[in-house]
Amino acid sequence: MAKPTPILTTTIIIVVVSIIVACASDDRPPLMFAAASLVDVMEEVQFAYEHETGQSVRFNFAGSNLIANQVISGAPADGVIVAGQTSIDKLVKANKASKSDAVEIISNRLLAVRPANAATSHTKLEDLVGVGKIAMPDPDTAPAGEYFEAVLRERGIWDALQPQIIPALDARSALAAAATRNVAYALVYETDAVSTDDVEIAFAIESNSVATTPRYYATPLLDNDATTNFIQFLGTPQAVAIFEKYGFRR
């Protein structure tokens, strides 16, 4: 019987190794790229999911717009959970996701906060004109900033407040500026505001526009059952209860 040639042997080894790697890849826990504002709540959701299903999931947290850019550049995400429709639209346009697969999972609320025990006591956005520096997520980098800009324009005070605004990478960065007393106020998500005792809520920012209600969307990026299973879990009563515990709204 003829012995296989070295080239044939090498080819067989490569094919076998490729099959093993592919199988291992199928078995690995899905990697979800998730909005930075979900850091705290996702730790508990992850624990509940693994306890309930016996399946694991991994996370990478960043700003939603950054997540979209990372995925478009080839980052190895299996799915994303992002704030706002803009990031989903970018992924769809780049053929990285299907719009029909994206599901709304939860919403948030916009607030103004000030450093704890601050002397100021303003109660509406219009009162902030001229009162000092205001940290706000940058509309160019964070969906939260887009929501705040939309509200400020709706109120007709965007131009008046702009000289006072200190752009922040995301809502958590804006929160940190208020917590360290570097600004008089910060515009943040409700879930950020309740995460620390170093700030106090000044007032909620209400709007009649659906476009200014922060909403989170999840979508798989690959044909991966494990990713789809986790996204489906996010809509269960068990997961929703955890979201609400952290200040999110259904």
C-alpha positions in Angstrom: 0.0 0.0 0.0 1.4 3.4 -1.0 2.3 5.8 1.7 0.6 9.2 1.6 2.7 11.9 0.2 3.9 14.7 2.6 1.7 17.2 0.9 -1.4 15.0 1.3 -0.6 14.3 4.9 -0.2 18.0 5.6 -3.5 18.7 3.9 -5.3 16.1 6.0 -3.8 17.5 9.2 -4.9 21.0 8.3 -8.5 19.9 7.5 -8.7 17.9 10.8 -7.4 20.9 12.8 -9.8 23.2 11.1 -12.7 20.9 12.0 -11.5 20.8 15.6 -11.2 24.6 15.8 -14.7 25.0 14.2 -16.3 22.7 16.8 -14.5 24.4 19.6 -15.7 27.8 18.3 -19.3 26.5 18.2 -19.0 25.4 21.9 -17.6 28.7 23.2 -19.8 31.1 25.2 -21.1 33.9 23.0 -19.3 37.2 23.3 -21.8 40.1 23.6 -20.7 43.7 23.0 -22.8 45.8 25.4 -23.4 49.5 26.1 -21.3 50.8 28.9 -24.4 51.9 30.8 -25.3 48.2 31.2 -22.2 47.2 33.2 -23.8 46.9 36.6 -27.1 45.2 35.6 -25.5 42.7 33.2 -23.4 41.2 35.9 -26.6 40.1 37.6 -28.4 39.2 34.4 -25.4 37.0 33.4 -25.5 35.2 36.8 -29.2 34.6 36.5 -28.9 33.3 32.9 -26.1 30.9 33.7 -27.9 29.6 36.8 -31.2 29.2 34.9 -29.8 27.6 31.7 -26.4 26.2 32.5 -25.0 28.3 29.5 -22.4 30.9 29.7 -22.1 34.3 28.1 -19.2 36.8 27.9 -19.2 40.6 27.7 -17.2 43.5 26.3 -18.5 46.9 27.4 -18.1 50.2 25.5 -20.0 53.1 24.2 -22.7 52.1 21.7 -21.3 54.0 18.8 -17.9 52.6 19.5 -19.3 49.1 19.6 -20.8 49.6 16.1 -17.5 50.9 14.8 -15.6 48.0 16.3 -18.0 45.4 14.8 -17.8 47.1 11.4 -14.0 46.9 11.7 -14.1 43.2 12.3 -14.3 42.8 16.1 -15.3 39.2 17.0 -18.7 39.9 18.6 -21.5 37.3 18.4 -24.2 39.9 19.3 -24.6 43.4 20.5 -26.8 45.3 23.1 -26.7 49.0 22.3 -28.5 52.2 23.3 -30.4 53.8 20.4 -31.5 52.8 17.0 -28.5 54.7 15.3 -26.0 52.0 16.2 -28.3 49.2 14.9 -28.8 51.2 11.7 -25.0 51.5 11.2 -24.6 47.7 11.6 -27.4 47.0 9.2 -26.0 49.4 6.6 -22.6 47.7 6.9 -24.3 44.3 6.4 -23.2 43.2 9.9 -26.8 42.7 11.2 -30.3 42.3 10.1 -32.8 44.9 11.1 -35.5 42.2 11.5 -33.4 40.5 14.1 -33.1 43.5 16.4 -35.4 43.6 19.4 -36.1 46.3 21.9 -35.3 45.0 25.4 -35.6 47.9 27.8 -35.6 51.7 28.2 -34.1 54.3 30.4 -34.9 57.9 31.5 -33.0 61.1 31.2 -32.0 63.1 34.4 -30.0 66.0 35.5 -27.8 65.4 38.6 -25.7 67.6 40.8 -22.9 66.8 43.3 -24.2 65.4 46.6 -25.0 68.2 49.1 -24.6 70.9 46.4 -25.9 74.4 47.2 -27.8 74.7 43.9 -31.4 73.5 43.6 -32.6 74.1 40.1 -35.6 72.1 38.9 -35.8 72.3 35.1 -33.5 72.5 32.1 -34.2 76.2 31.4 -32.8 77.0 34.9 -29.4 75.7 34.0 -28.6 78.5 31.6 -25.7 80.4 33.1 -25.3 78.4 36.3 -21.9 76.8 35.5 -20.4 73.9 33.7 -22.6 71.0 32.6 -21.2 67.5 31.8 -23.1 65.8 29.0 -22.4 62.8 26.8 -21.0 63.9 23.5 -23.7 63.5 20.8 -20.9 62.5 18.3 -19.8 59.5 20.4 -22.7 58.4 22.6 -26.4 57.8 21.9 -27.2 59.4 25.3 -25.7 62.7 24.0 -28.0 62.4 20.9 -31.0 62.1 23.2 -30.0 65.1 25.4 -29.2 67.3 22.3 -32.7 66.4 20.9 -34.4 67.5 24.2 -32.4 70.7 24.5 -33.2 71.6 20.9 -36.9 70.7 21.6 -36.8 73.2 24.5 -35.1 75.8 22.4 -32.1 76.1 24.7 -29.4 74.1 22.9 -27.6 77.2 21.6 -27.8 79.0 25.0 -26.4 76.0 26.9 -23.6 75.0 24.5 -21.0 77.3 26.0 -21.5 75.6 29.4 -21.4 72.0 28.1 -18.4 69.8 28.8 -18.6 66.9 26.3 -18.0 63.4 27.9 -17.3 60.1 26.3 -20.5 58.6 27.6 -23.1 59.0 30.4 -20.9 57.3 33.0 -18.1 59.8 32.2 -20.5 62.7 32.6 -21.7 61.2 35.9 -18.1 61.0 37.1 -17.6 64.7 36.4 -20.5 65.5 38.8 -19.4 63.0 41.4 -16.0 64.6 41.6 -17.5 68.1 41.7 -15.8 69.2 38.5 -19.1 70.4 37.1 -22.3 72.0 38.6 -24.6 69.5 36.8 -24.4 66.4 34.6 -27.0 65.1 32.2 -27.1 61.3 32.6 -29.3 58.2 32.5 -31.5 57.4 35.5 -29.6 54.1 36.0 -26.3 56.0 36.2 -27.7 58.4 38.8 -28.7 55.6 41.2 -25.4 53.9 41.0 -23.6 56.3 43.3 -24.1 58.3 46.5 -21.8 61.0 45.2 -24.5 62.7 43.2 -28.1 63.6 43.8 -31.0 63.8 41.3 -31.9 67.4 40.5 -34.8 66.6 38.2 -36.1 64.3 35.6 -36.0 65.5 32.0 -39.4 64.8 30.4 -40.3 65.0 26.7 -43.3 64.2 24.6 -41.1 62.8 21.8 -40.5 59.1 21.4 -37.2 60.0 19.8 -35.9 61.3 23.1 -36.8 58.1 25.1 -33.6 56.1 25.5 -34.2 52.5 24.3 -31.8 49.6 24.2 -31.7 47.0 21.4 -30.2 43.6 21.1 -29.3 41.7 18.0 -27.3 38.6 17.0 -24.5 39.2 14.5 -23.9 35.5 13.7 -26.1 32.5 13.1 -25.4 31.2 16.6 -28.1 29.6 18.7 -26.3 30.4 22.0 -26.4 34.1 21.1 -30.1 34.0 20.2 -30.9 32.1 23.4 -29.3 34.8 25.5 -31.1 37.6 23.7 -34.4 35.8 24.2 -33.6 35.5 27.9 -33.4 39.3 28.2 -37.1 39.5 27.6 -38.1 37.0 30.3 -39.9 38.2 33.5 -36.8 37.1 35.4 -34.4 39.3 33.4 -36.9 42.2 33.2 -37.2 42.2 37.0 -33.4 42.6 37.3 -33.4 45.5 34.8 -36.1 47.2 36.8 -34.2 46.7 40.0 -31.4 48.8 38.5 -33.7 51.6 37.4 -34.4 50.5 33.8 -38.0 50.5 32.5 -39.8 48.0 30.3 
